[in-house]
């Protein structure tokens, strides 16, 4: 490894692998961190939910007792009895009031005892007792409560919690008081989870403990003094506090009922114990993953660097023989530069070998075309570098290309032949043709057509030849003639094919841009469509122009039958001409054809969607001609209807017919009529009516003595001033000025 570390490529591989391998570790760490946070939040929510449940139970009891005291304090029996003396004659009223107290005390609440204290008469009536204030064990506390000038308040004495309400209700002083006594030990008995270490506290608005166990109160006092509170979670009111050597997590909930704080103290170990164990396990796993990651990185770096090291060694050894290589490329760390240099050298050598091989193949084919090699077989072709495995079925053709031009200098001729050779090489597929060979003024090309029938192969060969003649004429300016042999399947017939293609060229003497087949195929040209076919196409388009669908359908059948006898290329050319003329009609009527179907028609071939004359006839009629006739007919109906609407409006221009009335008259939807009217006339319905009204007004002003008032009333304007304003907007003149100008012009 120390040897590798000196190499910059090894260090780069090591750095990249380390960075890439850190990504999953970082994702895992983030996932684990999120998982721990989610678990902690879940524990917080559980504890908070428990605190909310306890708070709800307490507040239900407190609110029930409070409402019961209010109702009792408002009753006439209570108000009348509280002022009576403790005498036998009043005991019936006292007994009825005591039953009320017992009824409230017997509910399922944390209420221990309920008292009615008469400040005026000095007695206390409880749910189980009735005596004077001087006889009560809590005489001093009761006297203190009676002196408190509040209508309702709470008071805590050791483990007792008192709810006090004045009588009369809502008065700060009065004749007596209702006191509800709660035992906080009983209240917290079920809520305080002492075996789990959880502690519940009730704190009033002045931060005084209203209910809680001894240690809980000490913790709260310590918190108030030291202020050692640390917020841990923004969503939940939770804090971390310390008391002596113990740590607690404190959950807090403020009551909407009386503003008290409900606190739940949970030992920190109980909250974080499991989370810490999970965190330690996660850290252990991440650490082991990092160690494993480092080991894998080292091994992978060595594995990845191994081929580079071998390449470096090979290139270094090869550079010893590259005497012309510059010193910068020979540098020790310049591996990429050395490899690029060696690859370029290798490419140059391969290109040279390939050119030598092509030159050798052309020389071999030249000997065959000239008859120097007779009866060549497959082995001799393969020996000269030809790959014949793909030529398993189909037919061979020999094409002879002859140029028809004279050159001023030999250099011009060489340049032309070079360009011609390049065009032929670009248009043919290298795997389906042998290299072209120039012999004298003829360029011979043997190519292969893989098809199921001789007729199809001939059509494809003809199409290739037409492509060559068209391309040469377009880009080089000089036309060429092409002769094509009959198709053959045996390689030994190449010499015969060359002679046939040369003879086929003799039929093209005096012509330019001709493609001739030897014997079996009729001649084909770029411009061989007969006058009969052209006449048939003209008749077909005439039936389209005059709108005769039945006649067009018959003419289409005759046209397809007429062109079916043409050669393949001319046949396709005629189809393109017909489609082009039909599309021109579509453009005249601003229509859009189905371009996908148009593509299928133009792409006619035995291997395509439209592969026979019947389907071609069907596609032309169903997807081009029939929709065209339907659209033309629809547009004619639209024009007639729009003309009727315009005539109706002009005849009734003085009636001020609005859009809704016009739509109703012609049984149209008003919104549709508005859009259609603007599309056909180029202006909105309102603008059209206004324009026509102004034209009629101008005529009347010029030819009659009608007044402006009569015109405004006659054409439905609200006032003469409004009419004058609209007239001036359209003519830039007032009605009077317009009448004067017109009469002067006519004189």
C-alpha positions in Angstrom: 0.0 0.0 0.0 2.9 2.4 0.7 4.1 1.9 -2.8 0.7 2.7 -4.2 0.3 5.8 -2.1 3.1 7.5 -4.1 0.9 7.3 -7.2 -1.5 10.2 -7.6 -4.1 8.0 -9.4 -4.2 5.6 -6.5 -4.6 8.6 -4.1 -7.5 10.0 -6.3 -9.3 6.6 -6.3 -8.8 6.3 -2.5 -10.2 9.8 -2.0 -13.2 9.3 -4.3 -14.1 6.0 -2.7 -13.8 7.5 0.8 -16.1 10.4 -0.1 -18.6 8.1 -1.8 -18.6 5.6 1.1 -19.2 8.4 3.6 -22.5 9.3 2.0 -24.4 6.2 3.2 -22.8 6.4 6.6 -23.9 10.1 6.9 -27.4 9.1 5.8 -27.5 6.3 8.4 -26.2 8.6 11.1 -28.9 11.2 10.2 -31.5 8.5 10.2 -30.4 7.2 13.6 -30.3 10.7 15.0 -33.9 11.3 13.7 -35.0 8.0 15.1 -33.7 8.8 18.6 -35.3 12.2 18.5 -38.6 10.7 17.4 -38.4 8.2 20.3 -37.7 10.9 22.8 -40.6 13.0 21.4 -42.9 10.0 21.7 -41.9 9.5 25.4 -42.5 13.2 26.0 -45.9 13.1 24.4 -46.9 10.0 26.4 -45.9 11.7 29.7 -47.6 14.9 28.6 -50.8 13.0 27.7 -50.7 11.4 31.1 -50.4 14.8 32.8 -53.3 16.2 30.7 -55.5 13.2 31.8 -54.7 13.9 35.5 -55.4 17.6 35.0 -58.7 16.9 33.4 -59.8 14.6 36.2 -58.9 17.2 38.8 -60.6 20.0 37.0 -63.8 18.0 36.5 -63.9 17.4 40.3 -63.1 21.1 41.1 -65.5 22.5 38.6 -68.3 20.2 39.8 -67.8 21.1 43.4 -67.5 24.8 42.6 -70.8 24.8 40.6 -72.5 22.9 43.4 -71.4 25.5 45.9 -72.6 28.3 43.7 -76.0 26.7 43.3 -76.3 26.0 47.0 -75.3 29.5 47.9 -78.0 30.9 45.6 -80.8 28.8 47.1 -83.4 30.5 49.3 -83.0 27.6 51.9 -79.3 28.4 52.3 -79.7 32.2 52.4 -82.6 32.1 54.9 -81.1 29.4 57.1 -77.6 31.0 57.5 -79.0 33.8 59.5 -81.0 31.5 62.0 -79.8 30.7 65.5 -78.8 27.3 66.6 -82.1 26.4 68.3 -84.4 23.4 68.2 -87.2 25.3 66.4 -84.8 25.7 63.4 -83.5 22.2 63.3 -85.9 21.2 60.5 -84.3 23.8 58.2 -80.8 22.8 59.3 -81.6 19.1 58.5 -82.8 20.0 55.0 -79.6 22.0 54.4 -77.4 19.2 55.8 -79.0 16.8 53.3 -78.0 19.2 50.5 -74.4 19.1 51.9 -74.4 15.3 52.1 -75.7 15.0 48.6 -72.8 17.1 47.2 -70.3 15.2 49.3 -71.4 11.8 48.2 -70.5 12.4 44.5 -67.5 10.7 42.9 -65.0 13.5 43.6 -62.0 13.9 45.8 -64.1 16.0 48.2 -63.5 15.0 51.8 -66.0 17.2 53.7 -68.3 20.2 53.1 -69.1 23.0 55.6 -71.5 25.9 55.8 -70.2 28.5 58.2 -72.5 31.2 59.6 -70.4 34.2 60.5 -73.5 36.0 61.9 -74.6 33.2 64.3 -71.2 31.6 64.9 -72.0 28.0 64.0 -70.6 25.4 61.5 -72.9 23.0 59.7 -71.1 20.0 58.1 -72.3 17.1 56.1 -71.8 14.9 59.3 -71.7 17.5 62.2 -73.3 20.7 63.5 -71.5 22.8 66.3 -70.4 26.2 67.2 -67.2 27.8 65.8 -65.6 27.8 69.3 -66.0 24.0 69.5 -64.2 23.3 66.2 -60.6 22.1 66.2 -59.8 24.4 63.3 -61.3 27.5 65.0 -58.4 29.8 64.2 -58.2 28.8 60.6 -61.9 29.2 60.1 -61.8 32.7 61.7 -58.9 33.6 59.4 -60.9 32.4 56.3 -63.9 34.4 57.4 -61.8 37.5 57.7 -60.5 37.1 54.1 -62.1 39.7 51.9 -62.6 37.7 48.7 -65.7 36.2 47.2 -64.0 32.9 46.2 -60.5 31.6 47.0 -58.4 28.6 47.7 -56.4 27.9 50.8 -53.9 25.1 51.7 -53.1 23.9 55.2 -50.6 21.1 55.2 -52.3 18.2 53.4 -55.7 19.9 53.3 -56.9 22.0 50.4 -59.9 24.3 50.9 -62.3 25.8 48.3 -64.1 28.8 49.8 -67.1 30.8 48.5 -68.8 33.7 50.3 -72.5 33.9 51.0 -74.1 35.8 49.4 -72.3 34.7 46.2 -69.9 37.2 44.6 -69.5 39.4 47.7 -66.2 40.0 49.4 -67.9 40.0 52.9 -71.1 38.5 54.1 -73.1 36.5 56.5 -71.3 33.2 55.9 -69.1 30.9 53.8 -69.2 27.6 52.0 -66.0 25.6 52.5 -65.1 22.4 50.5 -62.3 20.4 52.1 -60.1 18.2 49.9 -57.4 15.8 51.3 -54.4 16.2 48.9 -53.0 12.8 50.1 -56.2 11.1 48.9 -56.2 13.2 45.7 -52.6 12.2 44.8 -52.9 8.6 46.0 -53.8 7.3 42.5 -52.0 10.0 40.5 -48.6 9.9 42.2 -46.6 7.0 40.7 -44.2 6.7 43.6 -43.0 3.2 42.7 -41.9 4.6 39.3 -40.4 7.8 40.8 -42.9 10.1 39.1 -44.3 13.0 41.2 -47.3 15.2 40.6 -47.6 18.9 41.8 -50.4 21.5 41.6 -49.1 25.1 41.7 -51.3 28.2 41.9 -50.8 31.5 40.2 -48.5 32.8 42.9 -46.3 29.7 42.4 -47.4 28.3 45.8 -47.8 24.5 46.1 -51.5 23.6 46.4 -51.0 19.8 46.3 -48.0 17.5 46.3 -45.9 15.1 48.3 -43.1 16.2 50.6 -40.1 15.6 48.3 -42.0 17.1 45.3 -42.5 20.3 47.3 -38.8 20.5 48.2 -37.9 20.1 44.5 -40.3 22.9 43.5 -38.9 25.2 46.2 -35.4 24.5 44.9 -36.4 25.2 41.4 -37.9 28.6 42.4 -34.8 29.6 44.2 -32.1 28.3 41.9 -33.9 28.8 38.6 -32.1 25.8 37.1 -34.5 25.2 34.2 -33.4 24.1 30.7 -35.9 24.0 27.8 -35.6 20.8 25.8 -38.5 20.8 23.4 -40.3 23.7 21.8 -43.5 21.8 21.0 -44.0 20.4 24.5 -43.6 22.4 27.7 -40.8 20.3 29.1 -37.8 21.2 31.2 -34.8 19.5 32.7 -34.2 20.2 36.4 -31.7 19.1 39.1 -32.4 18.5 42.8 -29.3 17.6 44.8 -27.7 14.7 42.9 -30.9 13.7 41.1 -32.1 14.8 37.7 -35.7 15.1 36.7 -37.6 15.9 33.5 -40.5 18.3 34.4 -43.6 18.5 32.2 -45.9 21.5 32.7 -49.5 22.2 31.8 -51.3 25.5 32.7 -55.0 25.2 33.4 -57.5 27.3 31.6 -59.9 26.7 34.5 -58.1 28.5 37.4 -54.6 29.3 35.9 -52.9 26.6 38.1 -49.8 24.8 36.9 -49.9 21.0 36.8 -46.4 19.6 37.0 -45.2 16.1 36.4 -41.7 15.2 37.6 -40.1 12.1 36.1 -36.6 10.9 36.9 -34.3 11.4 34.0 -33.1 7.8 34.0 -36.7 6.7 33.5 -37.0 8.9 30.4 -33.6 8.6 28.9 -32.6 5.1 30.1 -33.7 3.2 27.0 -32.8 6.0 24.7 -29.2 6.1 26.0 -28.9 2.3 25.4 -30.2 2.7 21.9 -27.8 5.6 21.3 -24.8 3.6 22.5 -25.9 0.7 20.2 -26.2 3.1 17.3 -22.8 4.6 17.9 -21.2 1.2 18.1 -22.8 0.2 14.8 -21.7 3.4 13.1 -18.2 3.0 14.4 -18.0 -0.6 13.1 -19.4 0.5 9.8 -16.7 3.1 9.5 -14.0 0.5 10.3 -15.6 -1.9 7.7 -15.8 1.1 5.3 -12.1 1.8 5.6 -11.2 -1.8 5.0 -13.5 -2.0 2.0 -12.1 1.3 0.6 -8.5 0.0 0.9 -9.3 -3.3 -0.8 -11.5 -1.7 -3.5 -8.8 0.9 -4.2 -6.2 -1.8 -4.7 -8.7 -3.7 -7.0 -9.5 -0.6 -9.0 -5.9 0.6 -9.3 -4.8 -2.9 -10.4 -5.7 -2.4 -14.1 -4.4 1.2 -14.0 -1.1 -0.1 -12.6 -0.9 -2.7 -15.3 -1.7 -0.1 -18.0 0.9 2.2 -16.4 3.5 -0.6 -16.5 2.6 -1.5 -20.1 2.6 2.1 -21.3 5.9 2.7 -19.6 7.5 -0.3 -21.3 5.9 0.9 -24.7 7.3 4.4 -24.3 10.8 3.0 -24.4 10.3 2.4 -28.1 8.5 5.7 -28.8 11.6 7.6 -29.7 9.7 10.6 -31.1 7.6 11.1 -28.0 8.2 14.5 -26.2 9.8 14.6 -22.8 6.6 15.9 -21.1 4.7 12.8 -22.1 7.5 10.6 -20.8 7.1 12.2 -17.3 6.5 9.7 -14.5 3.1 11.1 -13.5 1.8 11.7 -17.0 -0.1 8.4 -17.4 -3.2 9.9 -19.2 -1.0 11.8 -21.6 1.1 8.7 -22.3 -2.0 6.6 -22.8 -3.6 9.2 -25.1 -0.3 9.3 -27.1 -0.2 5.5 -27.5 -3.9 5.3 -28.4 -3.6 7.9 -31.1 -0.6 6.1 -32.4 -2.7 2.9 -32.4 -5.6 4.6 -34.1 -3.3 5.9 -36.8 -1.9 2.4 -37.3 -5.5 0.9 -37.5 -6.6 3.5 -40.0 -3.6 2.8 -42.1 -4.3 -1.0 -41.9 -8.0 -0.4 -42.7 -7.0 1.8 -45.7 -4.6 -0.8 -46.8 -7.2 -3.5 -46.4 -9.8 -1.4 -48.4 -7.2 -0.8 -51.1 -6.5 -4.6 -51.2 -10.3 -5.3 -51.5 -10.7 -2.8 -54.3 -7.8 -4.3 -56.2 -9.3 -7.8 -55.7 -12.7 -6.6 -57.0 -11.1 -4.8 -59.9 -9.5 -8.1 -61.0 -12.9 -9.8 -60.8 -14.7 -7.0 -62.8 -12.0 -7.1 -65.5 -12.1 -10.9 -65.6 -8.6 -11.5 -64.3 -10.1 -13.7 -61.5 -12.6 -16.2 -62.8 -15.1 -18.3 -60.7 -14.3 -16.7 -57.3 -15.6 -18.6 -54.3 -16.4 -17.7 -50.7 -13.0 -18.8 -49.4 -11.1 -16.4 -51.6 -13.4 -13.5 -50.6 -12.9 -14.2 -46.9 -9.1 -14.5 -47.5 -9.2 -10.9 -48.9 -11.0 -9.6 -45.7 -14.7 -9.8 -46.8 -17.2 -10.7 -44.1 -19.9 -12.8 -45.8 -21.8 -14.2 -42.8 -24.6 -11.5 -43.1 -25.2 -12.4 -46.8 -27.2 -15.5 -45.9 -30.3 -14.7 -48.0 -31.3 -12.2 -50.6 -29.8 -11.0 -53.9 -26.7 -9.2 -55.2 -26.7 -6.5 -57.8 -23.9 -4.7 -59.6 -24.4 -1.0 -60.2 -22.3 0.9 -62.8 -22.2 4.7 -62.3 -21.1 6.9 -65.3 -20.6 10.6 -65.1 -21.6 12.9 -68.0 -19.2 15.9 -67.9 -15.8 17.0 -69.1 -13.1 18.4 -66.9 -10.6 21.2 -67.7 -7.8 19.6 -65.7 -6.9 16.2 -64.3 -7.1 17.6 -60.9 -10.8 18.6 -61.4 -11.5 15.1 -62.5 -9.8 13.6 -59.5 -11.7 15.9 -57.2 -15.0 15.0 -58.8 -14.3 11.2 -58.6 -13.3 11.6 -55.0 -16.6 13.4 -54.2 -18.6 10.9 -56.2 -17.0 8.0 -54.2 -17.8 9.7 -50.9 -21.5 10.3 -51.9 -21.9 6.6 -52.8 -20.2 5.5 -49.6 -22.5 7.8 -47.5 -25.7 6.5 -49.2 -25.0 2.8 -48.9 -24.8 0.7 -45.8 -21.2 -0.6 -45.4 -22.3 -4.0 -44.2 -24.5 -4.5 -47.3 -22.0 -3.5 -50.0 -18.5 -4.1 -51.3 -16.2 -1.1 -51.7 -16.8 0.9 -54.9 -14.2 0.5 -57.6 -13.4 3.0 -60.3 -12.4 1.5 -63.7 -12.0 4.1 -66.4 -15.0 6.4 -66.3 -17.2 3.9 -64.6 -17.7 3.4 -60.8 -18.7 -0.2 -60.0 -20.6 -1.0 -56.9 -21.7 -4.5 -55.8 -24.4 -4.4 -53.1 -26.7 -6.8 -51.4 -30.5 -6.6 -50.8 -32.0 -8.8 -48.1 -35.6 -9.4 -49.2 -38.1 -12.2 -49.7 -38.7 -11.7 -53.5 -36.7 -10.7 -56.6 -39.3 -8.0 -57.4 -38.9 -6.4 -54.0 -35.1 -6.5 -54.2 -35.3 -4.9 -57.7 -37.5 -2.1 -56.4 -35.1 -1.4 -53.5 -32.1 -1.4 -55.9 -34.0 1.1 -58.1 -34.7 3.4 -55.2 -31.0 3.4 -54.1 -30.0 4.2 -57.6 -32.4 7.1 -57.9 -31.2 8.4 -54.5 -27.6 8.4 -55.9 -28.6 10.3 -59.1 -30.6 12.9 -57.2 -28.0 13.5 -54.6 -25.1 13.8 -57.1 -27.1 16.3 -59.2 -28.1 18.3 -56.3 -24.7 18.6 -54.6 -22.3 18.3 -57.4 -24.2 19.9 -60.3 -23.3 17.2 -62.8 -25.8 14.4 -63.5 -24.9 10.7 -63.7 -26.4 7.7 -65.4 -26.7 4.3 -63.6 -27.0 0.8 -65.0 -28.1 -2.0 -62.8 -27.6 -5.7 -63.4 -30.1 -8.5 -62.8 -30.1 -9.9 -59.3 -28.0 -13.0 -58.5 -27.3 -15.1 -55.5 -23.8 -16.6 -56.3 -20.7 -14.5 -55.9 -19.2 -16.1 -59.0 -21.7 -14.1 -61.1 -20.2 -10.7 -60.1 -18.3 -10.5 -63.4 -21.5 -11.2 -65.3 -23.3 -8.5 -63.3 -20.6 -6.0 -64.1 -21.1 -6.6 -67.8 -24.9 -6.4 -67.5 -24.7 -3.1 -65.7 -22.4 -1.7 -68.4 -24.8 -2.8 -71.1 -27.7 -1.3 -69.3 -25.9 2.1 -69.4 -25.8 1.9 -73.2 -29.6 2.4 -73.2 -29.1 5.8 -71.5 -26.8 7.3 -74.1 -27.9 10.9 -74.9 -30.0 11.2 -71.6 -29.1 12.6 -68.2 -30.0 11.3 -64.8 -31.3 8.0 -66.1 -31.4 4.7 -64.2 -31.5 1.6 -66.4 -32.0 -2.1 -65.5 -30.6 -4.8 -67.7 -33.4 -6.7 -69.6 -35.8 -8.0 -66.9 -36.7 -4.7 -65.3 -38.3 -1.8 -67.3 -36.4 1.4 -67.3 -37.1 4.0 -64.7 -36.3 7.7 -64.5 -36.8 10.5 -62.2 -39.4 11.9 -64.6 -41.2 9.0 -66.1 -44.9 9.6 -65.2 -47.0 9.1 -68.3 -49.5 11.7 -69.6 -52.4 9.3 -68.8 -51.4 9.3 -65.1 -51.1 13.1 -65.0 -54.5 13.5 -66.8 -56.1 11.1 -64.3 -54.7 13.1 -61.3 -56.0 16.4 -62.8 -59.5 14.9 -63.2 -59.4 13.7 -59.6 -58.5 17.1 -58.3 -61.1 18.7 -60.5 -63.8 16.6 -58.8 -62.5 17.9 -55.5 -62.6 21.5 -56.6 -66.2 21.3 -57.8 -67.3 19.4 -54.7 -68.4 16.1 -56.2 -67.5 13.3 -53.7 -69.0 10.4 -55.7 -67.1 11.4 -58.9 -64.0 11.9 -56.8 -64.3 8.4 -55.3 -64.6 6.9 -58.8 -61.7 8.9 -60.1 -59.5 7.8 -57.1 -60.1 4.1 -58.0 -59.1 4.8 -61.6 -56.0 6.8 -60.5 -54.7 4.0 -58.2 -55.3 1.4 -60.9 -53.4 3.6 -63.4 -50.3 4.2 -61.2 -50.1 0.6 -60.0 -48.3 -0.3 -63.2 -45.5 2.3 -62.7 -42.1 1.5 -61.3 -41.7 1.7 -57.5 -40.0 5.1 -57.3 -42.3 6.8 -59.9 -45.3 5.2 -58.1 -44.2 6.8 -54.8 -43.4 10.1 -56.5 -47.0 10.2 -58.0 -48.5 9.5 -54.5 -46.5 12.4 -53.0 -47.7 14.7 -55.8 -51.3 13.8 -55.2 -51.0 14.2 -51.4 -49.3 17.6 -51.9 -52.2 18.9 -54.1 -54.8 17.6 -51.6 -53.0 19.4 -48.8 -53.0 22.6 -50.8 -56.8 22.4 -50.8 -56.7 21.9 -47.0 -54.7 25.1 -46.7 -57.1 27.0 -48.9 -59.9 26.2 -46.5 -57.7 26.6 -43.4 -58.2 23.0 -42.3 -55.8 20.6 -40.6 -55.5 17.0 -41.9 -54.6 13.9 -39.9 -50.8 14.3 -40.3 -50.1 10.8 -38.9 -52.2 9.2 -41.6 -50.7 11.5 -44.2 -47.3 10.1 -43.1 -48.5 6.5 -43.5 -49.7 7.3 -47.0 -46.5 8.9 -48.1 -44.5 6.1 -46.5 -46.1 3.5 -48.7 -44.1 0.3 -48.8 -44.7 -3.5 -48.4 -43.1 -3.4 -44.9 -45.2 -0.4 -43.7 -48.8 0.2 -42.5 -50.0 1.0 -46.0 -48.6 -1.9 -48.0 -51.0 -2.5 -50.9 -53.1 -0.5 -53.4 -56.4 -1.3 -51.7 -55.3 0.0 -48.4 -53.7 3.1 -50.2 -57.1 3.8 -51.8 -58.9 3.4 -48.4 -56.5 5.7 -46.6 -56.7 8.4 -49.2 -60.4 8.4 -49.2 -61.2 7.9 -45.5 -58.4 10.1 -44.0 -57.9 12.8 -46.6 -60.7 13.2 -49.2 -63.8 12.3 -47.3 -63.0 14.6 -44.3 -62.2 17.4 -46.8 -65.6 17.1 -48.5 -67.3 17.1 -45.1 -65.4 20.2 -43.9 -66.1 22.1 -47.2 -69.8 21.3 -47.0 -69.9 22.5 -43.3 -68.2 25.7 -44.2 -70.7 26.4 -47.0 -73.6 25.9 -44.6 -71.9 28.3 -42.1 -71.5 30.9 -44.8 -75.2 30.7 -45.8 -76.4 30.9 -42.2 -74.1 33.9 -41.5 -75.5 35.6 -44.6 -79.0 35.1 -43.4 -78.1 36.6 -40.0 -76.5 39.7 -41.6 -79.4 40.3 -43.9 -81.8 40.0 -40.9 -79.8 42.5 -39.0 -79.6 45.0 -41.9 -83.4 44.7 -42.5 -84.0 45.5 -38.9 -81.1 47.9 -38.2 -83.5 50.5 -36.8 -85.1 48.1 -34.3 -82.0 47.9 -32.0 -81.9 44.1 -31.9 -79.5 42.9 -29.2 -77.4 39.7 -29.2 -79.9 37.7 -27.1 -82.8 38.5 -29.4 -80.9 37.6 -32.5 -79.7 34.3 -31.0 -83.3 33.5 -29.9 -84.6 34.3 -33.5 -82.1 31.8 -35.1 -82.3 29.3 -32.3 -78.6 29.7 -31.1 -76.9 30.1 -27.8 -76.0 33.7 -27.3 -72.4 33.0 -26.2 -71.8 30.7 -29.2 -73.3 33.2 -31.6 -71.1 35.9 -30.2 -67.9 33.8 -30.7 -69.0 32.6 -34.2 -70.1 36.1 -35.3 -66.6 37.5 -34.5 -64.8 34.5 -36.2 -66.8 35.0 -39.4 -67.0 38.8 -39.6 -63.8 39.8 -37.8 -65.7 42.1 -35.5 -68.0 41.8 -32.4 -71.7 41.8 -32.7 -72.0 45.2 -31.0 -69.3 46.8 -33.3 -71.1 45.4 -36.4 -74.5 46.9 -35.3 -72.9 50.2 -34.5 -71.0 50.3 -37.9 -74.2 49.5 -39.8 -76.2 52.1 -37.9 -73.6 54.8 -38.6 -73.6 53.9 -42.3 -77.4 54.2 -42.5 -77.3 57.5 -40.5 -74.6 58.9 -42.9 -76.8 58.0 -45.9 -79.9 59.7 -44.3 -77.9 62.8 -43.4 -76.5 63.2 -46.9 -79.8 62.5 -48.8 -82.6 63.8 -46.5 -83.3 66.7 -44.2 -84.0 64.5 -41.2 -83.0 66.2 -37.9 -80.4 64.9 -35.4 -83.2 64.4 -32.7 -85.2 62.3 -35.1 -82.1 60.2 -36.0 -81.3 59.6 -32.3 -84.8 58.6 -31.5 -85.2 56.5 -34.7 -81.9 54.4 -34.0 -82.5 53.9 -30.3 -80.0 56.4 -28.8 -80.8 57.7 -25.3 -80.3 61.3 -26.2 -79.2 63.5 -29.2 -76.0 64.3 -27.3 -75.2 60.6 -27.0 -75.9 60.1 -30.7 -73.6 63.0 -31.6 -70.8 61.6 -29.4 -71.0 58.1 -31.1 -71.3 59.7 -34.6 -68.2 61.8 -34.0 -66.3 58.8 -32.7 -66.8 57.0 -36.1 -66.5 59.9 -38.5 -64.5 62.5 -36.6 -67.3 65.0 -37.5 -70.6 66.1 -36.0 -73.8 65.2 -37.9 -74.1 68.8 -39.0 -70.5 69.0 -40.3 -70.9 65.7 -42.1 -74.1 66.8 -43.9 -72.6 70.1 -44.9 -69.4 68.5 -46.3 -71.4 65.8 -48.2 -73.7 68.4 -49.9 -70.7 70.6 -50.8 -68.9 67.6 -52.3 -72.0 66.6 -54.3 -72.4 70.2 -55.7 
